[in-house]
Every structure is written in structure tokens, then in C-alpha cells.
Amino acid sequence: MSFFADLRFGFRSLKKAPSFSAIAIGSLALGIGGSTAMYSVVYAVIIDPFPYKAPDRLMSVNVRGPRGGNGSYYPIDQFLDIAERNTVAEGVVASTWSDVSWTGQGEPRRLRGNHCTMNTFEVMGVPPLIGRAPAASDAVEGAPPVTLLGYKFWQRQFGGDPAVLGRTLLLNDKLRTIIGVMPARFMWRGADVYLPDVFHRGQTVEGERTVHLLARLKPGITREQAAANFQPILQDIQQREPEAFPKQWTLKLLDFGETFPSDIKDALWILFGAVGLLLLIACVNVSNLLLSRAALRRREIAVRAAIGAPRARIIRQLLSESLLLAVIGGLLGIGVAAAGLRGIIAMVPPNTIPDEAHMAVNVPVLLFALGVSVVAALLFGIAPALQLSGRDILTPLREAGRGNVGSARQRLLLGSLVVGEVALSVMLLVGASLMIRTLVSIQGKDLGFHPDRILTLRTPLSDQRYKDPERRSAFLQDVLQRIRSIPGAQAVSINWGLPPVFSPGWPVTVVGSTQTDTSRVLIHQTDHQYLDVMGIALLQGRFLQRQEVNAKQHSAVVNQTFVRRYLAGGPAVGRLVRVPAWRQAPANLADDSFQIVGVIKDTVNRVSSNEISPEMYLPFTILNRADSIFVLAAGKPESLDKAIKAQIYAADPSQPVMDDKSMEAVLRENAYASPRFNLLLFTIFAALGLILALFGIYGVVSHNVAQQTREIGIRIALGASFSQVITMVLSLGARLLVIGIAFGLVASLASVKALSGLVRNISPFDPYSFAAVAFLLVAAGLIASFLPARRAARVEPATVMRE
């Protein structure tokens, strides 16, 4: 009989057992579908995230401080030094992303812009989808400014119209001609528009002093060789600018993939491992079903052996049936994967994966699904095939179909598989429990400020329209006064960045201190009402006053972490702090020192980290770079949105307003999004694993009840009570549960350290999580065992005796 004949026979066999087939195929569809969906994410984010030519040769030129922080932004003069003097790179790209004002066509809008060097698209190795890349003629002095559109912006704003080429956009009050549109996956820095420019020494890029460096190494150049070539250049810069580039900073080259946070990669591998456990549970469950069904097929297999079928032939037949189950489950699993992937994409936290990553059920993912289906068939099919074709294969014929020889060994195998299912389910449930505890802990953590009733919005000013610092200051002061006049606005303040999501930082020195810490201090540029809006506690001295903000007085307020790190916990008020980088362009301060006038309570200021950074609060009027407004509302913060925008447009009709949302929404999208993502996926996988494990327990207990029906009937006839029969049957389920839970808890203790990167504010060995899982499984497992136990207790002895 050929392999295809085996498949046809297997298909007929499955049709005769529709309930078995439905449960087995459904289990496999869930396991294979979940694994395929997660593999799609892993493939898109980790294995093949970038469309750029040879991304392993694209190196971010970073410097690393003594406390481990990375920096990859350089003044334009330093970029030109590195680009012109190195001998190991085919090209060096400079870019800086910033908000770009698009005006002249209806309501002013803010776009995400990427100011980049003319060679960017050549170095990245990706040509435009339509149009052309910047040419040498575009770099000639006096040439008309040009721009290229990002694919998503082109589709969203222009409907993918190719006729957009040649049109002009007024970006930051500069008229630029559209010369091209980049492909869908070209999302370098996630830009809506790319603004190629020629960078000159002593200049800024539309107000941005620093640029990010990306070098494409020549073929054959190693990272070590490149670092040795860059090092003398950086040493020269350090000698020339020791305050802006401290000697404690060291060179660090990162390939393109390393420039993205590793947290999401670690999380995805862990989640991929979790869904792998789910697939194993599904395979064990199907193997259990096949073993339970084996009792019904033992005579059929014995007949085959009796008429001369060799053991290898019987095993092939049984494995072909398993393969058929796996293929059908795999095909359905692809549909499950496609649906699950849509859900995963909707849940992915913002700003955690590369913009270029394209998650889809593509050819590599389909090949993975095929491979997983074949492996699954072997995993769940081999044990039943070996057991059915064993040495006692002819026993059913010799005993004329009666008796139960070999059932003890079969019950042992079934029980062992259920123990494995329970143990794997425990591991998933422990992970889910830790994720739940983590999210609850994060949401209940004292932030140091009160996020309720705060509305945030951004109004970044164009450097073309607001070149004069005094004009910037006058506009911001005017806007603050206008918003304060709105009924329901209890307090209004301003800042640069969006604490606690992002705040700019610089190295500082404390006058008279011997500390050598060169890590960055978060510097907030704000006004006198910031504490009133945020509800932050003042511990020593005072906060900034209205008069000193208006007078641009060099006063500073610091947090507790600053005092501990820079002042060794000693007196802070009256000490002088310097920001050396601010003596250079674009700040160009003659005096870079600030006197501490107060100390405030620590607040969570970096949602991406458990660590609290040192902070300084300065009058925003010193640099006039503040771009975010914070409003404390009397009621719901969203109710003030329209009125605030109206006041801003009244001050400047062409000033875009963006990212208007409540502080609670900001925290949901940033602080809570990643833990919630981990929680949801872990919980889904754990719930499915628990359901499959309970099916396994139910199936084994039911199988044993069916095998022991005559014995149970005799016990009842001899006087066994309803409760005694229930207890007898439940004891089997309880034994399997206890053994499985014990193995699962031990395995969880051994593997839970892998979750340490996802667990915050609690220990990965949190006893409450382990105890909750054990209690849940015992309760659910006993319920699953009770159903066949009740059926056994209702057996009629007379009926059983007649059979």
C-alpha cells in the first residue's frame, strides 16, 4: 500500500470518529497557529527587520558613558570631522528627526521629518519607489530645496498618486519640491518627509545642534578595525572639546539592529518560547487522544499484523494518520495565525519595534508552519504508534477481544502524558501570573506626581519662523496666559519633552565637588506652576518663582536622586551646577552655572526603566526651547482640548498643535503598554494551555472509568456509596494534578529567571504567583475529574453485570 493510500485510509478513519478528529485538529490548530503567529513577529522584528542593503555593515557611531548610557548624536562640526577623516566607511550619514511644520494648505500640521545628508539613500542602499534620490545638482548652493515622501504619508495624504512628483510643500516655511517617494518598508527614523540638505561647519539644522551618525563600512572591514580607525578622530575631538565630550566617554560601534532597544527582542523570544510550550501541550493532548482511541483500534491493528503486515508498515500507517491530522491542523492554524497576528499587531506597544518591521503571513512564515506541522506529527504520533505496534500486538486476537492485557502500561503512559501537560501548563500560568502581578504593581506604584486631570499637548515652534529667542519667549508666555484664562484650567505650565516619557539631558558638573559622574542629567525647562500642575512635593527650599522665570534668572531645582548622586546626600540649596555644553551653539550661554534653590521629591521620570534619573528644573526663558504644555483641569482634561487649541491658534493661526491627550493616556501608551502586551499574550497562551490540560485530565479519567466500569459496578453492588465512588475516581485526577503541579513548579523555578527582564517591582520568584497557579490548577483539575467521576457513581450494577 502506497503512502497516499495510507493517507486515504487515514482520512476515512478520521471521518468515522468526528468528535476525536475535531478535538485533535482544533488542538493542533491552536498550537500551530499560535506558534506561527509569534514566529511571524519574531521573523519581522528580529530575523529580517530591515530592508536596507547589508544592514550588518551599517554602524551607529556611539559613545558610552561610565554609567552605561549610549549617545550617538554629535554637533555638525564633529560629524564632518568623522565623515572626512575616516578611511573605513563607504559613506557616513548624518540625520536628525524633528517635528516639521507643514503650512499653506488648510489647518497647520506637524509632520515627522528626517533632516538628512544628501547621500542618505545611497548609503542606506534603497532607491525611491517612484521619482529619484537627491542628485549632485541638488547640493549646489542656491539649488531649490527638495523633499522625498515616506510611503505611509504618501498613501495617507495623497492617496498614492504618482502625480505628486514635482509638487511643492511648505515645510518649516521653506518651499520644497517633491522629487521622490520611498518604498513602504523604508522607514528610516519613521519619517513622513525626508529633507536632504548640505551640512556646513558652524551651522545647525533648522535649530537642531546635533545629528545622528550612521556609517556604512567598506566590505571586509571588521567592527574592531573600524573602531581603531574612528578612535583617533574622537580623541582629537575630546582634546578640543573636553567639557562637551568628557574623556570618560568611550567609543562604541553598534550595528543597525543593535540601535533598537533589546527589551522587545527579549520579550518576543520569551513569548515565542511560551507559545512553544502551548504547542507542546497541544501535541501531548493529541497524543493522549490517540492513545485513548488505541483501545478501540487494537483489534484492527492485530488483524493487520496477523495477515502479515510488518511492524514498520503498521507504524507508517499510524504516522501517516498523525501527519494527516497535523496537516489539517496546520492549514487551519494558518488561518488562526493570520487572525492572531492582526490582534498582536493591534496590541504591540508604540515605539518598541523598528518602523521597518513588516509582520505578515509570508513565505518564510508559511514554511515555518509546514515544518512545525511535520514536527508536531512526529511528536504526538510516535508514542501511540509504538504502543499500538508493540510486542503484544496479537493479544487482542488471542483473547477474542476480551480482557485488558496491556491496559496498565497504557494507563501509565496516558497518565505520564497528562502529568507533562499539567507541568507545561503550570509554566505558562506562572508566567501569566507574574505578568499580572507586574502590571498591577506598575499601575499601583507611586509615580511621585498625580496623572489624573492633566492634559498634555505639544506646540513645537518652527526655527524658521521663530529664530529670535525673544519672539519665542513672547509667544510661549502669551499662550500660557491665554490658557490660564480658560474656565476649568486650574494650573498651566510648560516643559521641553514629555516627562515621564522623554526629557532631554546633558552632563553637568557641581562647582566645588569632586564627583566625576558624566552621565546625563534630565533638564526640564519650565515655569513657576509646574509643581502645581503635576502635584510634586517640595522637600527643601522653594520652587521657581514667576519673577525669576521672567527675568531669566539662573536658578535650579533638583530632585533627591541628584542630591544623592552629585552631592553625596549633603546640603543642596545654594550649590552651583554647570551645564558645559550650553556654552556652545545653539545655546551660546555666557554663563552656564545655575544656583540650586530647592529640592523636590523623586518622580518616575523614565517609564522605560526602573531607575530614577537625576533631574534639574530651570526657567524655560533661558533657552526658550520648551515645546509641551501641561494643564491641570478642574474636571475631565479632554473637555479643555478645543478651548486650548483655539487660544493657541488665536496667538498664531499657523502654529500646529499635536499629541493632545491626557497624562493617563500617555502612561497607558508608554508605561503600561509593554507590560499589558506581555500580560495579554501570556494570559492567552496560558488559558489555552490550561484548557488543553484540563481536556487531557478529563480524557484520562474518563478512559480509566470506561476501563474499570465493571469493577466500579461490583463495588457499588457490594455497598460502595456515591461519595466513595466519587472519591475513588477523583483520587486518580488528584494524583496526576499533584505530580504535574510539582514538576511544573520545579521547572518554573528553574526557568523563571528568563522572565526577569519582563518583571518589574516584584521578584520573578514571587510566592503569591506560584501559589495562585497551584490553587487554580487544583481547583480546575478536580472539576474536570468530577464529571467522569459523577458518571461512574451513577453506574447501574445490574446493567454492568449483564454486559
C-alpha positions, 0 to 999 in steps of 0.5 A: 500500500502506497503512502497516499493510500495510507493517507486515504485510509487515514482520512476515512478513519478520521471521518468515522470518529468526528468528535476525536478528529475535531478535538485533535485538529482544533488542538493542533490548530491552536498550537500551530497557529499560535506558534506561527503567529509569534514566529511571524513577529519574531521573523519581522522584528528580529530575523529580517527587520530591515530592508536596507542593503547589508544592514550588518555593515551599517554602524551607529557611531556611539559613545558610552558613558561610565554609567552605561548610557549610549549617545550617538548624536554629535554637533555638525562640526564633529560629524564632518570631522568623522565623515572626512577623516575616516578611511573605513566607511563607504559613506557616513550619514548624518540625520536628525528627526524633528517635528516639521511644520507643514503650512499653506494648505488648510489647518497647520500640521506637524509632520515627522521629518528626517533632516538628512545628508544628501547621500542618505539613500545611497548609503542606506542602499534603497532607491525611491519607489517612484521619482529619484534620490537627491542628485549632485545638482541638488547640493549646489548652493542656491539649488531649490530645496527638495523633499522625498515622501515616506510611503505611509504619508504618501498613501495617507495624504495623497492617496498614492498618486504618482502625480505628486512628483514635482509638487511643492510643500511648505515645510518649516516655511521653506518651499520644497519640491517633491522629487521622490517617494520611498518604498513602504518598508523604508522607514528610516527614523519613521519619517513622513518627509525626508529633507536632504540638505548640505551640512556646513561647519558652524551651522545647525539644522533648522535649530537642531545642534546635533545629528545622528551618525550612521556609517556604512563600512567598506566590505571586509572591514571588521567592527574592531578595525573600524573602531581603531580607525574612528578612535583617533578622530574622537580623541582629537575631538575630546582634546578640543572639546573636553567639557562637551565630550568628557574623556570618560566617554568611550567609543562604541560601534553598534550595528543597525539592529543593535540601535533598537532597544533589546527589551522587545527582542527579549520579550518576543523570544520569551513569548515565542518560547511560551507559545512553544510550550502551548504547542507542546501541550497541544501535541501531548493532548493529541497524543493522549487522544490517540492513545485513548482511541488505541483501545478501540483500534487494537483489534484492527491493528492485530488483524493487520499484523496477523495477515502479515503486515510488518511492524514498520508498515503498521507504524507508517500507517499510524504516522501517516494518520498523525501527519494527516491530522497535523496537516489539517491542523496546520492549514487551519492554524494558518488561518488562526495565525493570520487572525492572531497576528492582526490582534498582536499587531493591534496590541504591540506597544508604540515605539518598541519595534523598528518602523521597518518591521513588516509582520505578515503571513509570508513565505518564510512564515508559511514554511515555518508552519509546514515544518512545525506541522511535520514536527508536531506529527512526529511528536504526538504520533510516535508514542501511540504508534509504538504502543499500538505496534508493540510486542503484544500486538496479537493479544487482542486476537488471542483473547477474542477481544476480551480482557485488558492485557496491556491496559496498565502500561497504557494507563501509565503512559496516558497518565505520564502524558497528562502529568507533562501537560499539567507541568507545561501548563503550570509554566505558562500560568506562572508566567501569566501570573507574574505578568499580572502581578507586574502590571498591577504593581506598575499601575499601583506604584507611586509615580511621585506626581498625580496623572489624573486631570492633566492634559498634555499637548505639544506646540513645537515652534518652527526655527524658521519662523521663530529664530529670535529667542525673544519672539519665542519667549513672547509667544510661549508666555502669551499662550500660557496666559491665554490658557490660564484664562480658560474656565476649568484650567486650574494650573498651566505650565510648560516643559521641553519633552514629555516627562515621564516619557522623554526629557532631554539631558546633558552632563553637568558638573557641581562647582566645588565637588569632586564627583566625576559622574558624566552621565546625563542629567534630565533638564526640564525647562519650565515655569513657576506652576509646574509643581502645581500642575503635576502635584510634586512635593517640595522637600527643601527650599522653594520652587521657581518663582514667576519673577525669576522665570521672567527675568531669566534668572539662573536658578535650579531645582533638583530632585533627591536622586541628584542630591544623592548622586552629585552631592553625596546626600549633603546640603543642596540649596545654594550649590552651583551646577554647570551645564558645559555644553550650553556654552556652545551653539545653539545655546551660546550661554555666557554663563552656564552655572545655575544656583540650586534653590530647592529640592523636590521629591523623586518622580518616575521620570523614565517609564522605560526603566526602573531607575530614577534619573537625576533631574534639574528644573530651570526657567524655560526663558533661558533657552526658550526651547520648551515645546509641551504644555501641561494643564491641570483641569478642574474636571475631565482634561479632554473637555479643555482640548478645543478651548486650548487649541483655539487660544493657541491658534488665536496667538498664531493661526499657523502654529500646529498643535499635536499629541493632545491627550491626557497624562493617563493616556500617555502612561497607558501608551508608554508605561503600561503598554509593554507590560499589558502586551506581555500580560495579554499574550501570556494570559492567552497562551496560558488559558489555552494551555490550561484548557488543553490540560484540563481536556487531557485530565478529563480524557484520562479519567474518563478512559480509566472509568470506561476501563474499570466500569465493571469493577466500579459496578461490583463495588457499588453492588457490594455497598460502595456509596456515591461519595466513595465512588466519587472519591475513588475516581477523583483520587486518580485526577488528584494524583496526576494534578499533584505530580504535574503541579510539582514538576511544573513548579520545579521547572518554573523555578528553574526557568523563571529567571528568563522572565526577569527582564519582563518583571518589574517591582516584584521578584520573578520568584514571587510566592503569591504567583506560584501559589495562585497557579497551584490553587487554580490548577487544583481547583480546575483539575478536580472539576474536570475529574468530577464529571467522569467521576459523577458518571461512574457513581451513577453506574447501574450494577445490574446493567454492568453485570449483564454486559 
